[in-house]
Structures are given as structure tokens and as C-alpha cells.
Amino acid sequence: MIKLKTLPLLDRTSTIIVEEDINVPYGKVLIAGWLQMWKEIEPNSIIELLSFANPKSWYLNGPKPYKLNNVNISDYYTVELNKPKENFVNTLQDILAKVTQKSIVFLDNLNSLILYAGLANSLQFVEKLNKKVERLICLFRKDCIPNKILSIETLGNTYVRLHKYCGMHSNNEFTYIANYIHRKSGGTILLGSELVRQDIKTYEIQSENLKTQFNSGKNSTITNDATKIVSSFRIEINEHEMKQRENTLLPYIPATNMVNNECKILYVPDEVDDLDEEDPDDDLCI
């Protein structure tokens, strides 16, 4: 069964877009939980963290999973005054040359990248990065540039949107709702919605389903409902109706009775028809 905690492990190659906003700033919290999960399941994995939104010190002083030995933090946010200004497009090319196929890349975040490199260069960079590495996770804040990227949910094969949870929750955990859609390589689409709780110290992800995702069982249920008979009508005719049909005069000659392929229309004048061609309206009682 699909769960948010192991969502990045569904496919060997995947691109995940995580959307947060000012009311639900838990994108980095979710990523921290995934980093901890990777450390437990794939201890030899190398994670490249590309920061365009925060200095390196933020991660070193932030959630503990960002300080794991297998996490390499590259700071593209801090500006060094003693260094000459470098073309940012060249910086993106250097990143593509540095990462390997086995790399797990976390990009923080798309908004800042677009401000630095422009929309076209940023999307090209993400597309090239997606083709080169096995797993790519991009953090995105829709409240910053809501109309910049249309249909951003199609940028990757997995899209996660975080929502605020308004119920009761503990002060010792982060609590929010995560809705996600995952497109498998075979074309199957999986949907899920979970109430997520993460401990403020360990960042371990614990969640419970809020609604059932689409699966083969549900699809079969929908199919059965669609084929269920909701109304009926009689198509058989009885003997009396059969005689009526045979004795009814039709205003044309059936094709089986045609002579020399000539078609004739049968017309029987009414008694009140005066056949007055000069004043046909009389026949219509006008």
C-alpha cells in the first residue's frame, strides 16, 4: 500500500514536486523525514542538497537529518563579495556535470531558482537534471509566484501538496495534511491523502489515511456500478402487435416489392381535398 513515508521509493527513477505555502511551511520538515528514511533503508545513498533559498548554516543549525554524513550541501544562496560575479547559467551547467546517476537531489527551491536564472533556464535545468539522476525532489512555494508555472503538478511524476491541519495536535510534533498524486511508468495513477505527524526531534514520518486512493478494486466497483441496470423497456412484440404491423399501410413501396428499381410514394387524398392547385391553402383550412 502506498504511504507518504516511502513515496520516493515507489519507482527507481522519480521526480517529486512538494508544494508548500506560507500557512503550511512544512516542506523542509517532510524532506527531513525522507532523509532519515533514506539513511535507514539505503544507508549508502548520496544526497545532493542544492540550496537556492537558504545559506548552508541554516541546514547545519536546523533539523538533524540535514546534518547526516551522506548529505552534501551546496550553497548557491550566499554571495561572496570577494569573488567575481559568475554567470548563473554556467553554475547550472557545473551542477549537471557534478551529479551522478545514483545521486538523490533535493532542490530548495524552485522559486529562488527561477528568480536567479529565469523561468526558461530553470525548467530546462530541472528537465536535464531529471534525466540524469535517479531521484529528484523539488520544493515549491506557490504563494510566491502562483502564476509563473502553469500545471506544475505535471512537472514530475509525483506531486505532493501540503495543507494546514485545523484539528487538535501536540506541541511536540509537526502536524499537517498531505495530498499526493503519483503517476506510475505504466500509466496507473495513484491518489492519496494522509494526516501526517512528525516528531520535532527525530522527524520520523507517521501518517494515517484520510481517504482511500484509487486502486483496481475501486475501479472495478465503478465499472460494476456503470453496468448496473437502472431502467428497462420492452423490445418484444406480442401477436396482436405483429398483426397490426403487417396490416399497416406504409407511404412507400418496400424495396422487396419494387419493379425495375422504381420508387413510388403512395398517396390517398382526403375527402375534403379539392385538389385546387391555384389555392392550396384551402386544403389547410387557412
C-alpha angles and dihedrals in degrees: 000000000000116000132179092236093062097030094116090056097058094094128024089230117037144148117211125195114200114195122199134161140197092281094049107035094166100115094106089044090057091046090051089055091051091049089054090047092052090050090056099041101031106023093171095054118118117220121201112202112198109195119197095152107047139030119254090253090066091064094041090054095037134069114352097236089067088063095057116128094243094056115094112195119205113192113211092156101070116081116214109211094202093059122079115251110267128210105259093216088061088052090056090050090053090053091052090051093050102050121080133211092259093052122118105212126200113191115200103214144353093197095059091042090056091050091052102040105018129249099280096047092045095052091046089051092050091048092051091045090051091055094048105046131052098230131022126180119190123191115212133183110204095189091066100055105004097167101037099087115037117207092003088170088075094055091089137018091251126048123186122187121190122215133189117260112220098187131093116297140164124260089227095067143047110243125191143132122256122198116188142176123200125192113204122212091252092057099260115139121212122196127192143170122193139177103230128205123184126183112240091228108037098025089214111166118237120171145164129208118256096188137006116265123229112274140155092274093054092045090053090050091053090049092051091050091050092054095045113117110247098168139008142194134195117255098174121092126211128228095267092052090047091057091048091053093050094048096047113108113228123209091238140048114256114245091244090062098046119122119213089351090289118152119212132185117216115223126178112190119230119243092247093050107113093184089226104164092184094059109025091163090077089069089058094051091242 
